[in-house]
C-alpha cells in the first residue's frame, strides 16, 4: 500500500472491481456510459424546459428524475475516475460521509419520485376528470419539495449513525465509492441493532413504495382493458410500460442490496448492484422515456429543426450579402 494513503482519518477505496484484468478498458467503458448518461439526462431536462407541450405534471416529475440521475452518477464516477488516473486511493472521513449522504439522498428521492410518478399515471388514467385538480402545478411543486426534504432527512440519519461506529483494523473499502454496507463491514462492534433499523427503513422507503406502484399499475391496466379507443389504450400502455421498466431496474438492485443483511452478499455483488443502479440505470432512463414517447421525440425534432432553420437562414443571409450587386451610378455631366 502506498504510504501516503496511510492516514488515521482517511479511507482507502480499492476501486471498481480491483481484480479485473483489463482496468483500462473498464474505466473507458464507465466514462463512456457516464458521458452518455450526462448528455441524455441533460438533453431531456432541456427539452422539457424548452417545449411548452411538455409543461405537464408527468414531464415535470420526469425532469426531476433526470436531475436525480444526473446527480446520482456524478457523485460517484468522477471521484472513481480521478482516483484511477492519479493513483491516489484515499478519501477523507468528511468526503466519505458526504458521498454516503449524497448517494442515499438521491437513491431515496428516486424511490419516492417513482411512486409519485405512478400516482400521476393512476390519476391520469383512472380519474382523468380530476387530474387538473389533483395534479395542479402547486401540488407538483409540493411533491418535489417533500421528496427532496424527506430523502435528505432519512439519509442524514443513515449517514451519521454508521459513521460513528468504531473501525478496527484495515480502513480499506472494497468499492469504488463510500457506501454504507462497506462501512458496516469494517466496524468492530455489534451492528445488529442498526441492521434492524436499516431493515425497517428499507420496508418504509423501498417495499412500501414498490407495493404502492404495483397496486397503482394493477388498477391502471384494469382500466386500460376497459377502454374502447385503441389509440388511447396504446398511448397509455406505452407511457406505463416505460415507467414500469425503470421501476424494475431501480427496485431490483435496491431490494437486493438493502433488504438483505450485509453479510449475505459479497463486496463484488455489492459492486455489481451499485453499477447497475448508479451507472447503467441513469444511462438507460433517458433512452427508455424518449424512444417510447412520441411527445419527447417530437420535441427533439422540433428543437433540431429550429436549429437547422436558423443555420440555413444565417447561411442564406451570408450568401445573399456576398452576392449583392453593387450599383455604379454614372454622374451626369454638369450643364454649362
N, C-alpha and C positions, 0 to 999 in steps of 0.2 A: 504494500500500500504506500502511496505517496506520503512522505512525512508532512507535507503542508496541509493534508486533509485531516491530520490527527489533532483535532481540537475537541475540548470537552463539551462545547455547546453545539457544535456542528454535527449534522448527519451526513452520511455518505450514500449517495444514490448510485447504485450499481448500473443503472441504465436499462434500456429496453432489451430484454432477452440477452443477458450477458454471455450466454453460451452459444449464441448464434455464430455460424461460420462465416457469414457474409454481412458484417455490420455496416459496411459502406452502402451496399445495396438496400439494406433495411432502412437506414436513415434517409436515403434518397427517396424511397417509396413513401416514408412517413411525411417528408417535406412536400412531396408531390400531392399527397392527399390533403395536407394542411393548406396548400395553395388553392386546390380545387374547392375545399370546404369554405375557405375565407371568401373566395371570389363568388361562389354560388350563393352563400347567405347574404353577402353584401349586395349582390345584384337583386336578390329577392326583396330585401328591405328597401332598396332604391325604387324598384318598380311599384311596390305598394305605396310608397310615399308619393310617387310621381303621378300615377294614373288615378283619376278621380273615381273610375269604376271599381277600383279595389279598396275604396274607403268604406268598408263594411266591417261589422264585428268579426266575422270569420278571418278576414285578412289582417285585421288589427292584431288578433291573437296569433296569427301565423307570423307576423313581423316580430312579435315578442319571442316566439320560438326560435326564429332565425337569429335574433340578438343573443339569446341564451346559447345557441350552438356556436356562434362566433366567439363568444367569450369562453365557452367550455373548452374548445380546442386550443384557444390562445393561452389558457392558464397552465397548460402542461407541455405542449410541443416546443415552444420557443426555448424554455429552460432546458429541456432534454437535448435539443439540438445544440445549444450553447455549451452544455457540459461535454457533449461528444466532440465538438470541434476544438474546444480549448483544452480538453483533457482534465479539467477540474471537475471532480465529482461531488464536492462539498456543497451543502446548503445549510444556511444558518437556522437556528431554532425558530426565530421570528419568521423567516421566509417559509419555513416548513409549515408553521401554524397558519400563515396567511394562505398558502396554497391549499391546505386542507379546508379552510373556511370557504375559499372561493369555489373549490370543487364541490363541496357539499351544498352550498347555497345554490349554485347553478343546477346541480342534479335534482334537488328538492323542488326548485322553481319549475323545472321542466316537467316533473311529475305532476305538480298541481296544475300547470298550464294545460297539459294534455287532458286532464279531467275537465277543465273548463271548456276546452275545445269540443269535447264530446257532448257537454251540456249544450253548447251553442248549436251543434248539429241536431241534437234532440229537439230543441225548441223550434228550429227552422223546419224540421220535417214533420214533427208530431203536433206542434202547436203554432203554425205559421201566422195565424191572425194576431197573436200576442207577441210576435217576435220583436217588433219595433219597440215595445214597452219593456219586455224582459231583457232585451239586449240593446238598450239605448247607449249612446256614447258615454254618458255619465256612469252607467253600470259597468261598461267595459273598462273604463279608467279605474274604477274601484276594484275590479277583478285583478287588473295588472298590479296595482299598488299592494293589494293584500297578498298576492302571490310572492312578490319580492320581499315584503316585510316578514311574512310567515316563514319563508325559506331561510332568510337571514337569521331570524331568531332561533330556529331549530338548529341551524348549522353552527351558531355560536356556542350552544350548549355542547354539541358533539365535537367541538374543537377544543374548548377549554378543559373539559373533563379528561379526555385521554391524554392530552399533552402534559397534564400534571402527574401522570403515572411515573414513578421512578424507573429509570432504564439501567439495566445491568449488562455488563459485557460490551459486545460489539454494537456500534451505532450504525451499522450498515443496513440500508434498506434495499431489498432485492426488488426494485421497481424503478421506473423512470420518473416518478414524481412522488411526493409525500402523500400517503393515503392512510386512513385510519386503521385498517386491518394490519398494515405493516408496522405501525407504531405499537399496536397491541401485542404483536409477536415479540417485540423487544422488551416489553415490560416484565419486571421480576416480581410483581405482586399478583395476587389473585384478581382477575378481571371478570369473574363470573357475574358479579352484580351489574357491571356495566354491559356485559353481553346481553343480560336480560333487558336492560334499558334500551339497548340498541335494537333488540328483537321487537319490543313494544313499539318503538318509534318506526320501525320498518313496517309493522302492521298498519300504523296510522298513515304513513306517507307513501307506502307502496301498495300493500294488499287492499286497503280500503278504496283508494282511487282506482285501482285495477278492477275491483268488483263493480264500482260505480260505472266505469267505462263499459264493461261488458254488459251491464244491465241497460245502459243507455242505448247501446247498439243493438241489443236484442229487440228493444221496443222500436227502434228505428227501422230495422229490417222487417218487422211485422207490419209496420205502417207502409213501407215501400211495396210490400207484396200486395197490399190492397189498393195501390194506385192504379188508376185507369189509363193514365198517359204514359206511353213507353218512353217518351222524351224526358219527362220528369223523373221517371224511375231510373233511367240510365244516368242522368246527371247526379241524382242523389247517391247512387251506387259508386260512381267514380270518385266523388268527394269523400265518401265514408271509407272506401277501400284504401285511399291514400293515408287517411288518418290511422286506420287500423294497422297498416304496415309499419308506420312509425311507432305506434304503441307497442307492437310485438317486439320490435328491435330494442326499444328502450327498457321495457319492463322485464324482458327475458334475462338480460345480463344483470340488471339491478337486483332482481329477486335472487339470482344465483349467488351474487357476492354478499348481499346484506341480509338475506333471510336464513342463511346457514351460518353456523359458528365459524370463527376464524380458522380453527384447527381442522375444519372439514375439507379445506381446499388448499392447494399448494400455491406458492408465490407465482409460479408460471401460469396457473389457472387464473389467478387474480389479474395478471398482466393481460392475458387474452381477453378477459371480460372488460378490463379497462380500455383496451384498444378498440374493442367493438363499440363501447359506449361513448368514449370521449374523442375518438378519431374517425372511425368509419361511419357511425351514425350521423354526426354533423355534416359529413360529405354527402350522404345519401338523402337526407331530408329535403334539400332544395330540388334534387332531381325527382324525388317521388312526388312532391307537390306541384312541380312545374310541368313534368311530362304528362301527367294525367289531368291537368287543369287547363281548359281552353281559355279561361279568362287571363291566366298568367301568361300563357303563350301569346295571346292577343296583345297584352300589354307590352311584352317584349318585342313583338313585331311592330307595334306602333312606335315604340321608342327607337328601334333601329331604323325604321322608315323615316322618322322625323330627322334623325341624324344624317341619313343618306340624302334626304332632300336639302338639308342645309349645306352639305358638302357640294352637291350638284349646283345649288344656287350660287354658292361662292365661286365655284369654278367657271360657271357660265358668265358671272359678272366680270371675273378677271379676263375671260376670253373676249367679251364684248368691249371692255375698256382697252384691251390691247389692239383690237381691230377697228376701233372707232376711227372713221375717216377724218382727215384734217382738211378743213376748208381753207383754201388760199384765195382770199378776196383781192381782186385787182383794184388798185387805186385808180380812180378816174382822173384823167388829166384836168388840171385847173383851167378854167376858161379865162382867156386873156381879154 
